[in-house]
Amino acid sequence: MPERLDVGVPREVAIVMLSALGDAVHVLPVVNALKRAWPDTRITWVIQPVPHQLVQGHENVDEFILFRRRRGAQAWRSYSELSRTLGDRRFDLLINLQVYLKAGLITALMKADVKLGFDRRRARDMNWLFTTHRIPAGPTRHVQDQYFEFLEHLGIDPEPVE
């Protein structure tokens, strides 16, 4: 059995999952399991506006930070605005559930004691460079099961799936 990552009971957890409605739906059982395991932990989710419309107001997310992605020469503004929004804020644990560069850049901008991401093989765009800890390498599985690997690595049971 792979070694678990002991982060204690964090005060503040950030989740980086920006896009795709389906992925946002798959994050909800992760959020619910985190809150079930750590009811007093504050959960912040960095997300893009369209998937935010689907999950806004969710009872187990304490705060949403919107990342308004721009393309081309304006892309820099997206990250600059996020950096201003975050200010000096620090998280005990950051969970980067995406494998792409844009999420890696956000992970790099955010201050966190532990930045947990995918293993090197599954992280694309060298996204693994932006994390301090990685879940163990595993076979390709359904996205929901891959997200549950993060919970299991933290010693949190994803069951019951809510």
Buried (B, 14 or more C-beta within 10 A) or exposed (E): EEEEBEBEEBEBBBBBBBBBEEBBBBBBBBBBBBBBBBEEBBBBBBBBEEBBEEBEEBEBBBEBBBBEBEEEEEEEEBBEBBEEEBEEEBBBBBBBBBBBBBBBBBBBBBEBEBBBBBBEEBBBBEBBEBBEBBBEEBEEEEBBBBBBBBBBBBEBEBEEEE
